[in-house]
Amino acid sequence: MPGIAHRSGGSGDHLLLLLHGLGATGAVWDRLLPLAEASWPGPWAVPDLRGHGRSPAEPPYGYAVHAADVAALVAASGAARVTVLGHSFGGVVGAVLAGGWYGVEVARVVAVGVKIDWTDDEVARARSLAARLPQVFPTAAAAAERHLRLAGLTGLVDPSSEVAATGVRAVDGGYAAAFDPRAFGAVGPPVEQVLARAVAPLRLAAGDGDPMVGLAAMRRVDPGAVLLPGAGHNAHWEAPDAVWSLLDAR
């Protein structure tokens, strides 16, 4: 399988890696990326995770496989170390990468909007979604709306925008979201335990209006976890300056 698709820029030996959440694409970082380009003193990379966007849709889709894909990207970049800024699912992948198993020196992980507590019903629903075939739509516009629902971006991103278009692909009979539903199958392992295995410094944060995670849950893992005022689950899109400031915090 070819490597995962990504955008990159900058130069140096300390790579900033921006990892999107489940159902999204790397385009969700477009409001934060100008801050990185202006302020990060090294290279950056924004991938589409396996099964998302322009990357190959080929299982398996567990956290460890995504981390291995990202580790291969880091190795190909030639960077000596990496800092991860991840959203939701991408934050968990970043924590797995920081577990010391992939030959990558991770300086730190900042994870925003990671859902820590999952009920049995929520896990069962995710596994049910993983068994469904992708929905096919007659128009790209309808598929873009589906993509935004999957990414939790409905009402935040214009369905006619280029950001929405990155989540659409042409298929036999029409168009579909550029997301393999089988990727939902990654849900299941206890997230708190996965995060706790990171050996690099881990900072957790979430929007204060995020319905998926609260401060008490995050502080079981990171006593210094913080809430970002005025943001919901997609804080990196809604409040990019506040999310970027987490990289300056110590």
Buried (B, 14 or more C-beta within 10 A) or exposed (E): EEBBBBBBEBEBEBBBBBBBBBBBBBBBBBBBBEBBEEEBEBBBBBBBBBBBBBBBBEBEBBBBBBBBBBBBBBEEBEBBBBBBBBBBBBBBBBBBBBBEBBEBBBBBBBBBBBBBBBEEEEEEBBEEBBEEEBBBBEEBBBBBBBBBEBBBBEEBBEBEEEBBBBBBBEBEEBBBBBBBBBBBBBBBBEBBEBBBEBEBBBBBBBBBBBEBBBBEBBEBBBEEBBBBEEBBBBBBBBBBEBBBEBBEEE
